[in-house]
Amino acid sequence: MLNEMNEGNQHYFSSFPDSKVKIFTVSTSLRRHLYIFKTITGVFSYRKLDLGTELLIKNMTIPKNQGTFLDLGCGYGAIGIVLANEINDSVIYLVDINKRAIWCTKENIKINIQDKKKNKLVTLEGDYFIPFQGKALKFDGIYMNPPLRQGRKQFLEVCEKVPSLLKENGFFEFVIKKKMGAEYILNYFRNSIDAGNIYVTRKKSGYWLFHYDQLKTK
């Protein structure tokens, strides 16, 4: 598969990054467990786990009940893999447009997930919610560290679709750097997306962690 990754451009949010392939290993402690992640050039934060993702993982909602969850724009899979080790009997989808990211995610599932749980993690290649088009699938929770360096517009389009992809009482958690427009996005949710409630659960190192609750339909 690695030999196929020679088209496109350098951006981690493209399908085919064209940077020279070099594999790295990132070791980090998350929620009282040591994780070893295989990473690769052309994938976001391949040298170390970024502060935004770390903040989300350490403070994310861990549901008590089994369900169906989504790590959206999964990168090398850190959020979904940690979530899988924190909950039982749940299905977790990990989606990314980047072929290298999907390769890393599959490798990291092998490294960090017990055999009995591996079939509960589903990796899909595609742009945001496109892999779920035409499927009657909704999620109990969606987690995301969005690639805002390409601008807010695309992320806001994702946000507008989130309510239709969540089950009743489902939630959406995401992290935004303050200087990348965290306050703007908070106001956008409050003024433009009226299907739920949104609030900031944690602020650290210039990042804001958001939690959006889907309101129960009448």
BAZA-181009 format. One line per field, with one value per atom (N, C-alpha, C): z, y negated, x negated; residue number from 1. Coordinates in nm, 4 decimals. Each point is the difference from the previous one (the first is absolute). Layout:
BEGIN
pz = [Z/...]
py = [Y/...]
px = [X/...]
n = [NUM/...]
END
This chain:
BEGIN
pz = [0.0000/0.0000/0.0000/0.0738/0.0099/-0.1351/-0.0920/-0.1307/-0.0825/0.0387/-0.0730/0.0401/0.1081/0.0576/-0.0611/-0.1289/-0.0641/-0.0874/0.0236/-0.0777/0.0912/-0.0586/0.0801/0.0470/0.1275/0.0526/0.1410/0.0636/0.1286/0.1168/-0.0179/0.1138/0.0598/0.1353/0.0681/-0.0216/-0.0450/-0.0255/-0.1462/-0.0757/-0.1367/-0.0021/-0.1070/-0.0106/-0.0226/-0.0835/-0.0360/0.0310/0.1244/0.0263/-0.0826/-0.0494/-0.0837/0.0683/0.1305/0.0727/0.0054/0.0085/0.0040/0.1201/-0.0222/0.1059/0.1030/0.1244/0.1115/0.1200/0.0605/0.1096/0.1348/0.0935/0.1346/0.1028/0.1245/0.1112/0.1067/0.0442/0.1056/0.1206/0.1133/0.1251/0.0942/0.0576/0.0892/0.0996/0.1179/0.1036/-0.0041/-0.0129/-0.0108/0.0858/0.0912/0.0872/0.0694/0.0547/0.0833/-0.0809/-0.1305/-0.0829/-0.0921/-0.0281/-0.0948/-0.1394/-0.0953/-0.1390/-0.0887/-0.0966/-0.1001/-0.1363/-0.0626/-0.1285/-0.1112/-0.1049/-0.1210/-0.0829/-0.0399/-0.0784/-0.1263/-0.0881/-0.1281/-0.0512/-0.0717/-0.0609/-0.0872/-0.0028/-0.0754/0.0828/0.1287/0.0938/0.1075/0.0466/0.0974/0.1261/0.0417/0.1259/0.0124/-0.1036/-0.0037/0.0944/0.0508/0.0896/0.1469/0.0359/0.1376/0.0016/0.1016/0.0130/0.0252/-0.0790/0.0135/0.1259/0.0478/0.1264/-0.0063/-0.1151/-0.0123/0.0150/-0.0705/0.0098/0.1407/0.0613/0.1371/0.0968/-0.0153/0.0864/-0.0180/-0.1230/-0.0262/0.0622/-0.0223/0.0511/0.1530/0.0648/0.1458/0.0662/-0.0768/0.0587/-0.0728/-0.0952/-0.0788/0.0816/-0.0418/0.0633/-0.0292/0.1052/-0.0136/0.0373/-0.0970/0.0289/0.0869/0.0862/0.0859/-0.0722/-0.0991/-0.0742/-0.1353/-0.0513/-0.1303/-0.1072/-0.1123/-0.1062/-0.1264/-0.0866/-0.1258/-0.0032/-0.0230/0.0116/-0.1236/-0.0180/-0.1194/0.0363/-0.0433/0.0039/-0.1400/-0.0152/-0.1313/-0.0343/-0.1127/-0.0338/0.0961/0.0043/0.1091/0.0031/-0.1102/-0.0003/0.0165/0.0936/0.0215/0.1068/0.0376/0.0759/0.1499/0.0534/0.1454/0.0757/-0.0438/0.0736/0.0029/-0.1164/-0.0075/0.0723/-0.0055/0.0655/0.1518/0.0521/0.1452/0.0435/-0.0762/0.0324/0.0060/-0.0949/-0.0048/0.1253/0.0569/0.1208/0.1271/-0.0124/0.1164/0.0109/-0.1093/0.0011/-0.0532/0.0361/-0.0414/-0.0935/-0.0871/-0.0855/-0.0850/-0.0474/-0.0854/-0.1336/-0.1026/-0.1332/-0.0208/-0.0456/-0.0210/-0.1441/-0.0703/-0.1371/0.0030/-0.0815/-0.0127/-0.1477/-0.0308/-0.1388/-0.0285/-0.1152/-0.0446/-0.1515/-0.0626/-0.1444/-0.0418/0.0925/-0.0274/0.0032/-0.1119/-0.0089/0.0985/0.0220/0.0959/0.1418/0.0313/0.1323/0.0235/-0.1005/0.0138/0.0176/-0.0722/0.0162/0.1435/0.0527/0.1374/0.0998/-0.0211/0.0921/0.0074/-0.1133/-0.0018/0.0733/-0.0205/0.0703/0.1506/0.0394/0.1416/0.0726/-0.0716/0.0581/0.0320/-0.0898/0.0238/0.1234/0.0186/0.1087/0.1353/0.0022/0.1265/0.0449/-0.0848/0.0337/0.0148/0.1049/0.0209/-0.1117/-0.0295/-0.1114/0.0106/0.1209/0.0164/-0.0320/-0.0055/-0.0292/-0.1426/-0.0690/-0.1294/-0.1020/0.0052/-0.0984/0.0295/0.1117/0.0339/-0.0548/-0.0557/-0.0572/-0.1517/-0.0643/-0.1452/-0.0593/-0.0870/-0.0657/-0.1397/-0.0328/-0.1296/-0.0600/-0.1272/-0.0705/-0.0688/0.0234/-0.0639/0.0656/-0.0615/0.0460/0.0957/0.1280/0.1018/-0.0026/-0.0280/0.0093/-0.1309/-0.1037/-0.1293/0.0093/0.0784/0.0084/0.0528/0.0607/0.0585/-0.0839/-0.1139/-0.0863/-0.0433/0.0110/-0.0397/0.1046/0.1167/0.1063/0.1145/0.0561/0.1126/0.1298/0.0148/0.1148/0.0731/0.1304/0.0832/0.1190/0.0614/0.1028/0.1365/0.1020/0.1364/0.0358/-0.0641/0.0255/-0.1168/-0.0290/-0.1045/0.0643/-0.0306/0.0550/-0.1163/0.0184/-0.1130/0.0435/-0.0633/0.0043/-0.1439/-0.0393/-0.1417/-0.0567/-0.1304/-0.0666/-0.0430/0.0938/-0.0295/-0.0809/-0.0232/-0.0804/-0.1436/-0.0415/-0.1336/0.0029/0.1167/0.0113/0.0773/0.0517/0.0824/-0.0814/-0.1245/-0.0788/-0.0064/-0.0296/-0.0135/0.1332/0.1087/0.1310/0.0378/-0.0312/0.0303/-0.0791/-0.1217/-0.0796/0.0668/0.0576/0.0753/0.1210/0.0724/0.1194/-0.0316/-0.1140/-0.0388/-0.0265/-0.0365/-0.0282/0.1249/0.1029/0.1199/0.0604/0.0193/0.0624/-0.0711/-0.1315/-0.0748/0.0124/0.0503/0.0158/0.1442/0.0909/0.1399/0.0381/0.0876/0.0582/0.1010/0.0417/0.1080/0.1213/0.0606/0.1153/-0.0352/-0.1292/-0.0414/0.0241/-0.0173/0.0261/-0.1018/-0.0093/-0.0894/0.0812/0.0097/0.0724/-0.0960/0.0070/-0.0892/0.0676/-0.0491/0.0575/-0.1059/0.0412/-0.0906/0.0700/-0.0725/0.0542/0.0035/0.1097/0.0152/-0.1167/-0.0394/-0.1063/-0.1383/-0.0101/-0.1262/-0.0069/0.0982/-0.0083/0.0947/0.1167/0.0938/0.0421/0.0303/0.0437/-0.1133/-0.1210/-0.1158/-0.0165/0.0133/-0.0188/0.1108/0.1219/0.1096/-0.0312/-0.0455/-0.0340/-0.1208/-0.0942/-0.1181/0.0409/0.0873/0.0480/0.0686/0.0852/0.0777/-0.0876/-0.1081/-0.0838/-0.1227/-0.0454/-0.1280/0.0091/0.1066/0.0134/0.1258/-0.0184/0.1135/0.0419/-0.0431/0.0334/0.1304/0.0676/0.1217/0.0809/0.1046/0.0876/-0.0128/0.0020/-0.0083/0.1121/0.0524/0.1032/-0.0024/0.0640/0.0076/0.1313/-0.0078/0.1199/0.0593/-0.0844/0.0488/-0.0905/0.0608/-0.0737/0.0517/-0.0930/0.0415/-0.1177/0.0274/-0.0991/-0.1292/0.0123/-0.1173/-0.0745/0.0520/-0.0636/0.0811/-0.0705/0.0623/-0.0369/0.1006/-0.0237/0.0077/-0.1063/-0.0111/0.0181/0.0577/0.0103/-0.0484/-0.1006/-0.0557/0.0304/0.0617/0.0299/-0.0968/-0.0616/-0.0867/0.0875/-0.0298/0.0771/-0.0415/0.0954/-0.0282/-0.0781/-0.1089/-0.0800/0.0710/-0.0235/0.0672/-0.0684]
py = [0.1205/-0.1205/-0.1258/0.0020/-0.1182/-0.0439/0.0938/-0.0361/-0.0772/0.0082/-0.0693/-0.1467/-0.0395/-0.1325/-0.1004/-0.0236/-0.0862/-0.1060/-0.0294/-0.0998/-0.1088/-0.1022/-0.1012/-0.1078/-0.0448/-0.1059/0.0308/-0.0998/0.0226/-0.0003/-0.0508/-0.0223/0.1307/0.0043/0.1192/0.0223/-0.1033/0.0162/0.0307/0.0418/0.0462/0.1525/0.0558/0.1457/0.0611/-0.0659/0.0518/-0.1018/-0.0098/-0.0873/0.0478/-0.0950/0.0433/-0.0173/-0.0281/-0.0092/0.1374/0.0000/0.1251/0.0840/0.1271/0.0891/0.0270/-0.0321/0.0324/0.0344/0.1132/0.0495/-0.0347/-0.0419/-0.0364/0.0793/-0.0050/0.0590/-0.1058/-0.0152/-0.0958/0.0785/-0.0182/0.0642/-0.1064/0.0260/-0.0988/0.0672/-0.0590/0.0519/-0.0767/0.0728/-0.0608/0.0774/-0.0689/0.0597/0.1257/-0.0121/0.1035/0.1199/-0.0158/0.1082/-0.0530/0.0836/-0.0349/0.0464/-0.0920/0.0315/-0.0198/0.0883/-0.0117/-0.0129/-0.1145/-0.0278/-0.0032/0.0727/-0.0071/-0.1173/-0.0906/-0.1157/-0.0081/-0.0932/-0.0095/-0.1438/-0.0409/-0.1322/-0.0142/-0.1208/-0.0230/0.0165/0.0392/0.0131/-0.1061/-0.0555/-0.1085/0.0388/-0.0879/0.0127/0.1357/0.0375/0.1334/0.0166/-0.1093/0.0120/0.0140/-0.0547/0.0128/-0.0285/0.0498/-0.0259/-0.1484/-0.0643/-0.1435/-0.0328/-0.1235/-0.0412/0.0036/-0.0339/0.0016/0.1393/0.0956/0.1391/0.0544/-0.0344/0.0447/-0.0558/-0.1279/-0.0601/0.0700/0.0276/0.0678/0.1392/0.0764/0.1374/0.0034/-0.0865/0.0035/-0.0501/-0.0726/-0.0572/0.0410/0.0909/0.0342/0.0793/-0.0097/0.0764/0.1481/0.0797/0.1456/0.0554/0.0371/0.0482/0.1250/0.0093/0.1175/0.1151/-0.0330/0.1032/0.0257/0.1209/0.0325/-0.0802/-0.0199/-0.0783/0.0036/-0.0971/-0.0130/-0.1386/-0.0045/-0.1251/-0.0228/-0.1273/-0.0372/-0.0901/0.0398/-0.0848/-0.0584/-0.1268/-0.0624/-0.0764/0.0367/-0.0552/0.0559/0.1322/0.0715/-0.0124/-0.0474/-0.0025/0.1401/0.0177/0.1359/0.0766/-0.0502/0.0818/-0.0150/-0.0997/-0.0091/-0.0087/-0.0881/-0.0199/0.1279/0.0583/0.1198/0.1186/0.0127/0.1129/-0.0129/-0.1187/-0.0193/0.0227/-0.0519/0.0198/0.1482/0.0766/0.1434/0.0721/-0.0478/0.0625/-0.0472/-0.1028/-0.0544/0.0490/0.0497/0.0461/0.1423/0.0681/0.1395/0.0165/0.0987/0.0419/-0.1126/-0.0881/-0.1099/0.0062/-0.0495/-0.0063/-0.1410/-0.0083/-0.1290/-0.0085/-0.1017/-0.0258/-0.1045/0.0230/-0.0946/-0.0367/-0.1275/-0.0449/-0.1083/0.0116/-0.1056/0.0063/-0.1156/-0.0063/0.0412/-0.0105/0.0220/0.1495/0.0529/0.1425/0.0395/-0.0889/0.0316/0.0070/-0.0890/0.0022/0.1315/0.0460/0.1263/0.1161/-0.0020/0.1054/0.0004/-0.1195/-0.0099/0.0485/-0.0398/0.0393/0.1514/0.0653/0.1461/0.0640/-0.0540/0.0510/-0.0238/-0.1153/-0.0331/0.0773/0.0388/0.0903/0.1342/0.0488/0.1264/-0.0098/-0.1155/-0.0175/-0.0201/-0.0752/-0.0495/0.0599/0.0792/0.0539/0.1519/0.0505/0.1446/0.0674/0.1229/0.0720/0.0048/0.0173/0.0151/-0.1291/-0.1134/-0.1277/-0.0486/0.0605/-0.0540/-0.0043/0.0973/0.0014/-0.1046/-0.0730/-0.1073/-0.1353/-0.0043/-0.1230/0.0099/-0.0975/0.0016/-0.1220/0.0212/-0.1099/-0.0208/-0.1264/-0.0341/-0.1172/0.0102/-0.1093/-0.0866/-0.1310/-0.0889/-0.1358/-0.0938/-0.1378/-0.0200/-0.0152/-0.0254/0.1034/-0.0420/0.0913/0.0736/-0.0238/0.0641/0.1526/0.0663/0.1472/0.0528/-0.0868/0.0441/-0.0385/-0.0601/-0.0377/0.1232/-0.0086/0.1113/0.1086/-0.0205/0.0996/-0.0535/0.0839/-0.0398/0.0162/-0.0825/0.0112/-0.1330/0.0058/-0.1182/0.0337/-0.1040/0.0201/-0.0511/0.0690/-0.0466/-0.1110/-0.0012/-0.1041/-0.0138/-0.1237/-0.0301/-0.0831/0.0356/-0.0709/-0.0517/-0.1208/-0.0576/-0.1069/0.0025/-0.1112/-0.0484/-0.0996/-0.0363/-0.0701/0.0184/-0.0643/-0.1429/-0.0932/-0.1355/-0.0823/0.0523/-0.0751/-0.0181/0.0806/-0.0190/-0.0915/-0.0623/-0.0954/0.0553/-0.0923/0.0396/0.0510/-0.0442/0.0256/0.1498/0.0822/0.1431/0.0618/-0.0448/0.0540/-0.0399/-0.1232/-0.0436/0.0803/0.0390/0.0860/0.1360/0.0505/0.1255/-0.0162/-0.1114/-0.0249/-0.0018/-0.0557/-0.0074/0.1382/0.0957/0.1354/0.0875/-0.0409/0.0829/0.0392/-0.0944/0.0401/0.1152/0.0063/0.1062/0.1340/-0.0018/0.1237/0.0494/-0.0754/0.0393/0.0619/0.0966/0.0548/-0.0999/0.0224/-0.0812/0.0103/-0.1153/-0.0073/0.0328/0.0017/0.0164/-0.1279/0.0071/-0.1172/-0.0090/-0.1193/-0.0307/-0.0746/0.0551/-0.0666/-0.0315/-0.1234/-0.0405/-0.1054/-0.0155/-0.0934/-0.1003/-0.1275/-0.1082/-0.0904/-0.0405/-0.0964/-0.1374/-0.0714/-0.1299/-0.0926/-0.0065/-0.0931/0.0446/0.1239/0.0487/-0.0228/-0.0709/-0.0377/0.0731/0.0408/0.0757/-0.0790/-0.1280/-0.0798/-0.0176/-0.0181/-0.0132/0.1266/0.1154/0.1265/0.0219/-0.0387/0.0093/-0.0827/-0.1219/-0.0867/0.0518/0.0598/0.0559/0.1108/0.0879/0.1066/-0.0589/-0.0954/-0.0558/-0.0753/-0.0584/-0.0823/0.0718/0.1046/0.0611/0.1458/0.0687/0.1420/0.0149/0.0125/-0.0047/0.1364/0.1055/0.1345/0.0525/-0.0834/0.0491/-0.1113/0.0382/-0.0940/0.0182/-0.1100/0.0083/-0.0809/0.0520/-0.0724/0.0437/-0.0782/0.0284/0.0724/0.1165/0.0797/-0.0193/-0.0467/-0.0150/-0.0963/-0.0805/-0.0869/0.0248/0.0235/0.0256/-0.0221/-0.0662/-0.0202/-0.0619/-0.0877/-0.0667/0.0779/0.1167/0.0832/-0.0043/0.0041/0.0119/0.1342/0.0713/0.1278/-0.0221/0.0346/-0.0225/0.1302/-0.0147/0.1131/-0.0474/0.0691/-0.0299/0.1159/-0.0286/0.1022/-0.0106/0.1108/0.0047/-0.0035/-0.0888/-0.0049/0.1139/0.0528/0.1071/-0.0564/0.0650/-0.0484/0.0271/-0.0878/0.0151/0.1035]
px = [-0.0823/0.0823/-0.0859/-0.1135/-0.0831/-0.0519/-0.0233/-0.0503/0.1017/0.1287/0.1047/0.0104/-0.0685/0.0181/-0.0973/0.0111/-0.0968/0.0641/0.1295/0.0681/0.0546/0.0675/0.0667/-0.0943/0.0154/-0.0834/-0.0424/-0.0640/-0.0636/0.0982/0.1204/0.0888/0.0509/0.0049/0.0482/0.1481/0.0725/0.1429/0.0284/-0.1018/0.0209/-0.0006/0.0497/0.0064/-0.1374/-0.0809/-0.1320/-0.1099/-0.0484/-0.1152/-0.1193/-0.0816/-0.1115/-0.1352/0.0007/-0.1256/-0.0668/-0.1306/-0.0762/0.0430/0.0191/0.0483/-0.1100/0.0307/-0.0883/0.0862/-0.0236/0.0832/-0.0621/0.0844/-0.0430/0.0811/-0.0453/0.0735/0.0195/0.1241/0.0349/0.0488/-0.0668/0.0422/0.0544/0.1161/0.0609/0.0934/0.0120/0.0884/0.1318/0.1107/0.1323/0.0987/0.0642/0.1016/-0.0531/-0.1206/-0.0639/-0.0505/-0.0114/-0.0517/-0.1096/-0.0978/-0.1051/0.0411/-0.0054/0.0333/-0.1218/-0.0130/-0.1052/0.0671/-0.0190/0.0629/-0.1041/0.0276/-0.0813/0.0513/-0.0883/0.0394/-0.0856/0.0360/-0.0687/0.0065/-0.0997/0.0033/0.1247/0.0550/0.1221/0.1255/-0.0166/0.1115/-0.0161/0.1105/-0.0034/-0.0758/-0.0918/-0.0740/-0.0688/-0.0745/-0.0599/-0.1189/-0.0576/-0.1157/0.0398/0.1151/0.0491/0.1494/0.0686/0.1426/0.0212/0.0849/0.0210/0.0798/-0.0147/0.0616/0.1524/0.0581/0.1446/0.0580/-0.0586/0.0463/-0.0206/-0.1127/-0.0269/0.1043/0.0341/0.1019/0.1340/0.0366/0.1270/0.0017/-0.1047/-0.0047/0.0074/-0.0745/-0.0065/0.1286/0.0832/0.1212/0.1277/-0.0096/0.1182/0.1016/0.1237/0.1064/-0.0177/0.0006/-0.0068/0.1373/0.0811/0.1361/-0.0004/0.0995/0.0126/0.0674/0.0817/0.0726/-0.0648/0.0180/-0.0537/0.0717/-0.0672/0.0603/-0.0842/0.0251/-0.0723/-0.0632/-0.1303/-0.0737/-0.0876/-0.0387/-0.0756/-0.1170/-0.1189/-0.1188/-0.0124/0.0404/0.0118/-0.1275/-0.0630/-0.1307/-0.1027/-0.0086/-0.0673/-0.1512/-0.0629/-0.1454/-0.0554/-0.0927/-0.0530/0.0772/0.1184/0.0943/-0.0001/-0.0696/-0.0171/0.1324/0.0902/0.1255/0.0833/0.0235/0.0826/-0.0607/-0.1316/-0.0673/0.0068/-0.0241/0.0120/0.1446/0.0940/0.1418/0.0345/-0.0508/0.0274/-0.0492/-0.1080/-0.0534/0.0701/0.0829/0.0704/0.1438/0.0576/0.1387/0.0080/0.1059/0.0166/0.1195/-0.0104/0.1116/0.0565/-0.0862/0.0434/-0.0728/0.0673/-0.0604/-0.0551/-0.1229/-0.0644/-0.0487/0.0471/-0.0436/-0.1114/-0.1023/-0.1108/-0.0112/0.0195/0.0101/-0.1031/-0.0651/-0.0917/-0.0126/-0.0201/-0.0171/-0.1413/-0.0935/-0.1419/-0.0342/-0.0479/-0.0323/-0.1096/-0.0948/-0.1064/0.0564/0.0930/0.0619/0.0739/0.0726/0.0729/-0.0968/-0.1106/-0.1016/-0.0521/-0.0331/-0.0487/0.1043/0.1244/0.1067/0.0131/-0.0028/0.0101/-0.1180/-0.1195/-0.1177/0.0118/0.0507/0.0086/0.1088/0.1031/0.0991/-0.0650/-0.0828/-0.0710/-0.0888/-0.0637/-0.0965/0.0682/0.1093/0.0542/0.1338/0.0627/0.1318/-0.0053/0.0628/0.0050/0.0786/-0.0374/0.0628/0.1517/0.0530/0.1448/0.0755/-0.0701/0.0644/-0.0249/-0.0961/-0.0407/0.1135/0.0905/0.1090/0.1066/-0.0145/0.0931/-0.0454/-0.1204/-0.0523/0.0037/0.0623/0.0188/-0.0698/-0.0975/-0.0699/0.0585/0.0262/0.0566/-0.0753/-0.0322/-0.0663/0.1048/-0.0062/0.0956/0.0016/0.0666/0.0053/0.1178/-0.0289/0.1002/0.1137/0.1241/0.1138/0.0296/-0.0780/0.0270/0.0052/-0.0867/0.0083/0.1331/0.0820/0.1263/0.1214/-0.0235/0.1115/0.0783/0.1312/0.0845/0.0130/-0.0612/0.0079/0.0852/0.0819/0.0852/-0.0783/-0.1021/-0.0893/-0.0067/0.0233/-0.0137/-0.0893/-0.0551/-0.1004/0.0462/-0.0456/0.0226/-0.0978/-0.1136/-0.0990/-0.0959/-0.0393/-0.0981/-0.1103/-0.1251/-0.1158/-0.0852/-0.0572/-0.0726/-0.1004/-0.1167/-0.0952/-0.0117/0.0792/0.0126/-0.1239/-0.0262/-0.1143/0.0332/0.0004/0.0458/-0.0999/-0.1188/-0.0966/0.0485/0.0955/0.0565/0.1221/0.0251/0.1093/0.1179/0.0836/0.1146/0.1175/0.0114/0.1205/0.0328/-0.0989/0.0246/0.0415/-0.0632/0.0364/0.1420/0.0397/0.1358/0.1028/-0.0347/0.0880/0.0149/-0.1092/0.0056/0.0916/-0.0162/0.0808/0.1493/0.0342/0.1410/0.0597/-0.0851/0.0470/0.0056/-0.0727/-0.0114/0.1345/0.0953/0.1271/0.0706/-0.0109/0.0677/-0.0718/-0.1237/-0.0775/-0.0018/0.0599/0.0025/0.1342/-0.0047/0.1217/0.0567/0.1228/0.0548/-0.0926/-0.0261/-0.0904/-0.1444/-0.0332/-0.1381/-0.0787/-0.1320/-0.0840/-0.1131/-0.0547/-0.1117/-0.1043/-0.1208/-0.1080/-0.1141/-0.0485/-0.1082/-0.0856/-0.1208/-0.0953/-0.0434/-0.0072/-0.0372/-0.1016/-0.1009/-0.0948/0.0658/-0.0165/0.0659/-0.0303/-0.1276/-0.0375/0.0483/0.0503/0.0558/0.1512/0.0541/0.1408/0.0931/-0.0490/0.0828/0.1242/-0.0169/0.1150/0.1010/-0.0479/0.0891/0.0840/-0.0638/0.0710/0.1021/-0.0335/0.0964/0.1243/-0.0198/0.1124/0.0773/-0.0715/0.0660/0.0969/-0.0443/0.0883/0.1224/-0.0218/0.1103/0.0997/-0.0483/0.0869/0.0548/-0.0689/0.0371/0.0417/-0.0387/0.0341/0.0834/0.1311/0.0919/0.0532/-0.0685/0.0473/-0.0590/-0.0791/-0.0632/-0.0627/-0.0708/-0.0693/-0.1503/-0.0734/-0.1458/-0.0625/-0.1103/-0.0729/-0.1456/-0.0851/-0.1434/-0.0259/-0.0629/-0.0246/-0.1390/-0.0948/-0.1368/-0.0759/-0.0855/-0.0912/-0.1415/-0.0926/-0.1378/-0.0934/-0.1118/-0.1071/0.0514/0.0998/0.0534/0.1060/0.0395/0.1032/0.1291/0.1106/0.1319/0.0593/0.0509/0.0666/0.1515/0.0700/0.1434/0.0781/0.1191/0.0931/0.1362/0.0522/0.1321/0.0931/0.1138/0.1015/0.1154/0.0336/0.1190/0.1242/0.0903/0.1242/0.0916/0.0702/0.0965/0.1174/0.0350/0.1120/0.1308/0.0956/0.1295/0.0860]
n = [1/1/1/2/2/2/3/3/3/4/4/4/5/5/5/6/6/6/7/7/7/8/8/8/9/9/9/10/10/10/11/11/11/12/12/12/13/13/13/14/14/14/15/15/15/16/16/16/17/17/17/18/18/18/19/19/19/20/20/20/21/21/21/22/22/22/23/23/23/24/24/24/25/25/25/26/26/26/27/27/27/28/28/28/29/29/29/30/30/30/31/31/31/32/32/32/33/33/33/34/34/34/35/35/35/36/36/36/37/37/37/38/38/38/39/39/39/40/40/40/41/41/41/42/42/42/43/43/43/44/44/44/45/45/45/46/46/46/47/47/47/48/48/48/49/49/49/50/50/50/51/51/51/52/52/52/53/53/53/54/54/54/55/55/55/56/56/56/57/57/57/58/58/58/59/59/59/60/60/60/61/61/61/62/62/62/63/63/63/64/64/64/65/65/65/66/66/66/67/67/67/68/68/68/69/69/69/70/70/70/71/71/71/72/72/72/73/73/73/74/74/74/75/75/75/76/76/76/77/77/77/78/78/78/79/79/79/80/80/80/81/81/81/82/82/82/83/83/83/84/84/84/85/85/85/86/86/86/87/87/87/88/88/88/89/89/89/90/90/90/91/91/91/92/92/92/93/93/93/94/94/94/95/95/95/96/96/96/97/97/97/98/98/98/99/99/99/100/100/100/101/101/101/102/102/102/103/103/103/104/104/104/105/105/105/106/106/106/107/107/107/108/108/108/109/109/109/110/110/110/111/111/111/112/112/112/113/113/113/114/114/114/115/115/115/116/116/116/117/117/117/118/118/118/119/119/119/120/120/120/121/121/121/122/122/122/123/123/123/124/124/124/125/125/125/126/126/126/127/127/127/128/128/128/129/129/129/130/130/130/131/131/131/132/132/132/133/133/133/134/134/134/135/135/135/136/136/136/137/137/137/138/138/138/139/139/139/140/140/140/141/141/141/142/142/142/143/143/143/144/144/144/145/145/145/146/146/146/147/147/147/148/148/148/149/149/149/150/150/150/151/151/151/152/152/152/153/153/153/154/154/154/155/155/155/156/156/156/157/157/157/158/158/158/159/159/159/160/160/160/161/161/161/162/162/162/163/163/163/164/164/164/165/165/165/166/166/166/167/167/167/168/168/168/169/169/169/170/170/170/171/171/171/172/172/172/173/173/173/174/174/174/175/175/175/176/176/176/177/177/177/178/178/178/179/179/179/180/180/180/181/181/181/182/182/182/183/183/183/184/184/184/185/185/185/186/186/186/187/187/187/188/188/188/189/189/189/190/190/190/191/191/191/192/192/192/193/193/193/194/194/194/195/195/195/196/196/196/197/197/197/198/198/198/199/199/199/200/200/200/201/201/201/202/202/202/203/203/203/204/204/204/205/205/205/206/206/206/207/207/207/208/208/208/209/209/209/210/210/210/211/211/211/212/212/212/213/213/213/214/214/214/215/215/215/216/216/216/217/217/217/218/218/218]
END
